[in-house]
Amino acid sequence: MVDFDREALVSTEWLAENMKAPDLRIVDGSYYLPNEGLDPRREFEAQHIPGAVFFDIDEISDPDSDLPHMLPPPHIFSSKVRRLGLGDGLRIVIYDQRGIWSAPRVWWTFRYFGHQEVAVLDGGLPKWLHEGRAAEDGPAVSEERHFTPRANSFLLRDRQQLLAGLDDRREQVIDARRRTRFEGSEPEPREGMRSGHIPGSLNLPFTEIVDQTSQTLLAPDALRRRFEAEGLDLSRPVVTSCGSGVTAGVLALGLHRLGHRETAVYDGSWSDWGRPGDTPVETGPAGSADASSG
């Protein structure tokens, strides 16, 4: 028996054996960057795990925000997911079309809204297909189910909270972007964004805690070594960040596996902090003193 709340990860073998359980639902939480030219819903309808429904990260978001895919208000989230047949009393398994990339964002979103019985499929759709397991096409079919949202503010941070914590550093911030973006040596993919990182933050690209062959999350001992190698103190609170709040979920999932059950995600991430303005920005490797506020 897998403890979804504690382990937050299930294997393809487990899912194959349990996918017909009446209290289990499967969700494709795939997302692609705008410059990739891929439509995740179209990809879902071409091929998905049998019985899965599609969770659209951009659609299930705050309609009043000018930032990409920000968390929606509770009533909007509840309305959207209940139409997908996702609700109270269900165990939910999230996967994505890359392996482990955007599924953890959806996992974190459900946890933020109070649903604890949710886990990520280790290896995602690539591992499932590589093992020769069944797939189907076409749109999803679901029966509406009631969902009761219970927002957990401990799992969420915004710009003002991070600004307030810059001086006392009571929470560690760790960034999931690749190192060249974190250091500011590579332009940001979103037009008009400044380059660099939040002052004092650490950097662990999310790809470095995922096995790039199997697309599975590293084992707990290896996860611990990777986080500690970047200077993270696992006894202290952590906030994860990235480009727009998606792959920050991968780091949050890894930390959850190490017992950090209330790791927070900076929802706006660099798409919020890096906009033109007066938020301070550092460039260079983590720990360098090359900071500016322009």
N, C-alpha and C positions, 0 to 999 in steps of 0.2 A: 504494500500500500504506500503510495507516494503522498507525503505531506506537502501539498501545494504551497501552503502559507510559509513553511520553513525552507523547503528546498527550491521552490520557484523554477524548477527545470524538470522536464520529462524526456525520456529517450524515444526514438522512433519505434523501438521494440515495444515499449510500454503503450504508446499510442495505438499501434496496430492491434494490440491485444485488448484494448479497452475502449476503442472508438465507438462501439455500439452501445456503451453504457447509457442508460436513459438520462442520467444527470450530467453528461459530458457534452460540451459544445466545442467546436473547432473554429478558429478565427484566423483568416489571412490578414495580417497587419502590414502588408508590404507598402513601401514608399520609395519613390525615386526622386532625385534632384531634378529641378526643372530643366537643366541643361543636358540631361541624359536622353530626353526624347522618348521616354517609355511611360506608358499609362498603366499603373498597377492594377486598375480594375479590368482593363482589357486583358492583361496578362493572367489575371485570376480567372476570367471567363474562358480563357483558352485552355487552362490547366490548373487544377487545384486538388487538394486532398478531399476525398469524398465527404460530403456533408458540411464542408466549411462554408462560412459566410465571410463577406469582405468588409473590413473595417477601414473606412477611408479617413486617414489622418487629417487631410486637408478639409474634408467636409465636416467631420465631427470636431469642430473647433469653435473658438469665440468669433462670432460674425462681426463683432464691433471692434476687433483689434486690427491694427495695421501691420502686426507682426505675423509671420507664418505659423499656422497650426498651433496657436496658443490654446490652452485648456478652455473648454467651453464652460458656461455656467452650469450648475448641477441639473437644472430642469432640461436644458438642451441635451446634455449627455444622456440623461435618462430616456428622453424621448427618442433619441437616435438609436441607442443600443437595444431598447425594448423591441423596436421594429425588426432588429436583427435576430430576435429570439434569445437575447442574452439577458439574464435576469437573476433574481434572488434564488439561492439554493442550488445553483449550477456550478460545476467545475468547468473552467474555461482554459483551453490550451491555445496559445497564440503562436503562429509561425510567420516567417516571411520568405520571400522568393530568393533572397540572397543567402540565407543561412542564419546568421545572427547579426542583424543590422537594425531594422526598425521594429521588430517584434517586441523587444524590451521596452520601447517607448509606450506601446499599447498596454503591455503588462503593468508598467508603472501608472498609467492613466487609470486603469481599473482599480489598482490599489489606492490611488489617491481618492477615488470616489467610494472607497470603503469595501470593495469586493476583494476578499483575501484569497479565495479559492481560485487562483489564476496562476498559470505557469507558462513558460516558454518552451517550445519544442527545440531540443538541442540538435543543431544541424539544419533545422528548417526544411524547406521544400527540396533543396539540392540533395541532402542526405536521404530524404524519403524516396526520391526518384532514383538515386544512385543504387539503392537497395532493391529496386524493382517493385516497389509497392504501388498500389492502385492509385489512379488519378481519374478525375472526371472533368468535363467542361460544362459551359453554360452558366447562366446566372444562378445565384443562390436562392434557395427556397427556405423560408423560415416562418415560424408561428410566433406571433407577438407574446412577450412575457414581461411581467412587471419587474422593474429594477428600482431599488431604493437607493438613491445616492446619499452618501455620508462623507462629505469632504474631509480629508485629513490634512490640515494645514502644515503639519510637521514635514510632509513630503515635498513641499513646494517653497521655492524662494523667488523673489523678484529683485529688480535692480536696487530699489531703496534699501532692502534688507542687506544686500551685498555691500552697498556703499557704507551702510552703518557699521558693518563688520570689518572694514578695511583696517581700522586702527588697532582694534584689540585682537584680531585674527582668532576669534573664538571658534570659528568654523573654518576648516580647510576646504579650499576650492580646487578641484582637479578637472582638467579640461581634456575632452576626448578627441579633439581635432589632431590632425597629423602635425608633426613637429614644425614643419616649415610655415604652416599657418599660425601656429602658436607663437613662434619666434618672430613673425612678421616679415620673413624673407620671401614669402609667396603672397601675391594679392588674394584677397578674399573673393570667392566666386560670386557673391552678391554685390552688385554694382553700388558704389558709393560708400562702402564700408571701410573703416579704418583697419589697419593691420596690427596684430599684436595680441596681447592677452590681459586679463584682469590682474592688477598688481598683486604679487605674492602667491599667485595660483601655481599649481603643479601641472604637469602634462603627462598623460599616459594615453596615446592614441588607442582607440577602442580595438583596432585590428590587432594590437599586441596582447590582448587577453582572449583572442579567438584563434583556434588552430586553423590556419589558412588552407589546410588540405581537407579536413573533415568539416570545417565550419562549425565546430562545436566549441563550447566555452572551455577554457582551461580548467583543470582539476583544482580544487581548493588550495592545495599546497603551492601549486604554481601561481595561482592568482595572488596569494599572499606575498610571494616573493616579488612579483611584478609591481604590486602597489607599494611595497616597502622600498623597493629599489628606486622609486621616484621620490622618496622622502615622505610618504604618507604615514601618519601615525594612526594606526587602526584602533587606538583606544579613544580617539577624539572624534567629534562630529565632522561629517563630510558633506559637501555640496558638489554635485557633478554638473558640468557645463559642456557645451560643444558649439556647433555652428548655429543651430536653430532649435535645440532641445530634443532632437531625435536620438543620436548616438550617445548622448549623455545617459540614456537609459541602459546602454550596454554596461557602462561602468557601475551604474546603480545596481544592476542585476548581479554583477560580479561581487560587489560589496555585500549585497544581501546574502549571497552564498557564504560569505565569511562572517555572518552574524550581524552586519549593519542593517538591521531591519527598518530603520527610519532614515536612510540616506535620502537627502533632498535633491531635487533637480531644479536648476535655474531654468525656468521654462523658456524665457526669451533668449537666453544664452547670448552668443556673440551677435546675433541679428538684432538684439536689443542694446547690449553694452557697446558694441562697435560702431553704432550709428554716429554720424557727425554730432558732436556735442561736447560736454565738459566732463564726461566720465574719464577717469585717469586710465591710461594705457601704458603697458610695458612692452618692450620688444626684447629679443634675445632669448637665450635659454632660461628655464625656470631658475630663479635665484639671482639673476643679473639685475643690475641697478639702472639699466637704461630705460627710464620712465618718462612719459610725457602726458600732458592732458589735452593736447590739441587734436 
